[in-house]
Amino acid sequence: MRRLITRIMSMMVENYITFPLVYFASAIIKRNMPKIGIVVPLSRGLYLLAMSHGPKFFVHKKAWSFALEIFANNVYERFFKVEKGDYVFDIGAHVGVFTIKAAKAVASNGLVVAVEPDPKALALLRLNVEINRLDNVIIVNKAIFSREGRATLYIWPDSGGSNLNMRKTSNYVEVET
């Protein structure tokens, strides 16, 4: 069964589409997962993280533990609390783990604006918002920078992390700011 679920999820990520089988597969996963959640390795360095209370995420292989920190250990709640009706700006939203947590917290009368310049992370952000059926999220494909225009976004290999100042990698893209 796990192999079937992995193949279904891999096909979805590969084609960046969703279809009814994702909800079937996630229901099977959810029924058998522990309280915190499970991590399912997929192809191409991706993982599916399914939380016991509902949210699901596709994350890069080096980022799944960070996603668990946000949900299981509530690391951001030490600094601020997101409440129903709030407006939240997730700058550098990556694949949307905090975006999704915030969107569920602000509920239908709040709003989350997720800003992400990296094209690969952006594709997963859009997919994650879609599979969690969130309609209170606005996704902005730009980088936040000191000036408008274009900038070079340097991307860490295999993690999905990126920034405008790091020049220690040959992996980069030009993005709008």
Secondary structure, 3 states (H helix, E strand, C coil): CHHHHHHHHHHHHHHCCCCHHHHHHHHHHHHHCCCCEEEEECCCCEEEEEECCCCEEEEECCCHHHHHHHHHCCHHHHCCCCCCCCEEEEECCCCCHHHHHHHHHHCCCCEEEEECCCHHHHHHHHHHHHHCCCCCEEEECCCCCCCCCEEEEEECCCCCCEECCCCCCCCEEEEEC
